[in-house]
Amino acid sequence: MADSLPLGHPGVLVSSVERGLLELVSDVGKGQSLEEANNLAVSLRTLRVPVLDELLLHCPRVKVVRLVRDLGLAAGYEWGRDLQKHVDRISKGKRWSVLTKQGERLTLKP
């Protein structure tokens, strides 16, 4: 999903805020730190839940879905509470873990 830039040329499209969040967490552990992603997610008070739901419905990546859920929950946002259904759809009951480029272990619980 894309939006045009405010006060910009309508033909120049940028990612929607919701898609931008998925793109951001996709890079966690590959140059993007979890701390930076968390700091940015805290500012996302006005995410459009139907748009986020639609994007997560089509997202096949366990890491992305779980991180979006965890960041929303950590920030205390209502939208974070409703994302468990997407986690269950992809990998119910399985732990996900990876070693980051910085040598840290990132583990996401089911």
N, C-alpha and C positions, 0 to 999 in steps of 0.2 A: 504494500500500500504506500502510496506516495501523496504528498501534498505539494502545492506550489509555495514558493517563498512569499511571505507577507511583503507587500509593496514591491514585489519583484516581477519579473517576466513570467506570465502564467505557463510558458512552455518549459521553464526550468523547474524540474521536480526534485524534491528531497524526500528522504524517508520520513514517514510519520513518526511521532514520538514513540508510539508503541513498537513499531518495527525497529527504531533506533535502539530501544532497550534490548531487544533480542540480539541485534547486531553487536551491541556492547558486551553482553554477557557471553556471547559466542567466542569472544577474544580473551576472556579471563583465562589466565594460565599460559597464554601465548603472546605475552607482551602487555596485556591489560591486567592490572592488579585487581584483586577482589575488593580491596579497600577503595580504590578509585570508583569501581562500579557501584559499591555501596553508597559512597558519597553522592554520586549522581542520582541514584535511585531514590534517595531521600527527598529529592526535590520534585519528584513526579507525583504530585498530589492530584493532578487532574487527568490521569490516564483515562482514555475511553475504554471502559470495560468490555463492551461488545467487540471493539476492534481488537483488543488484546486477546480476548477469547477466540476470535476467528483465526488470528495468527497462530496461537498456540495449538489450536485444533489441527493445523496442518504442519506443525513443527515436529520433525522426527527425532530431534536431538535431545536426549535425556538431560545432558548438562544444561542446556539452555532453559528447558522447562523448569527444572528443579531450581536453578539459580534465580530465575524470575520469581518463582514462588517464595524462595527464601529471602530475597531482597525485599519483596513486598511485606512479608511477615515481620522481618526485622525492623522495617520502618513503621510498622503498625498500621498499614493501610488496609482498608476494607478489600480492595482488589486482590491483595495477597492471600486472603482467606479462602477465596473461591477457586484457587488454582490446583488444588490437590487432585481434582478429577482428571486434569491433563497429565499429571505425574502417574496416576494409577493407570491411565490408558496406555502409556508408553512402557512402564517398567514397574509394575506393582511389586513391592516387597524386595527389590534388589537395590543394594548399595552401589553407588557409582564413585569411582576414585581415579585420579590421574596425578602424575608427578609433573609439576609445572616447570617451565624453563629455568626458574630460579631455584629449583631443587626442593620446593615445598610440596607437600602432599595436600591435594584438595579432595575432600571426601564429602559427598552429598548423600544424605540419608533419604530413604523412601518417603 
